Amino acid sequence: MIRSELIQKIADENPHLYQRDVERIVNTIFSEITDALAGGNRVELRGFGAFSVKKRDARVGRNPRTGESVHVEEKFVPFFKTGKLLRDRLNGN
């Protein structure tokens, strides 16, 4: 599902809300999650999962085309861990 499909589904299920308001709500939620992660915080949505940031150390990688060694700098990457309710629902429990 992409963002526009999510917005349309929420708007369809809530006919009392304008689509532009639903779009603003969805964009605000995503923006707040992004801002929290950029600030190094963890975002937990009970029953769904938790977003966090993990640090990947610097390393020596390989260019797959040439086989040449390449230095890869340290970086931070987003990480998502599913919640128990989501895992159970996916597994039919």
HELIX and SHEET records of a PDB file:
HELIX    1   1 ARG A    3  GLU A   13  1                                  11    
HELIX    2   2 GLN A   19  ALA A   38  1                                  20    
HELIX    3   3 LYS A   84  LEU A   90  1                                   7    
SHEET    1   A 3 VAL A  43  LEU A  45  0                                        
SHEET    2   A 3 GLY A  49  ARG A  56 -1                                        
SHEET    3   A 3 LYS A  75  THR A  82 -1                                        
SHEET    1   B 2 ARG A  59  ARG A  62  0                                        
SHEET    2   B 2 SER A  69  VAL A  72 -1                                        
END                                                                             
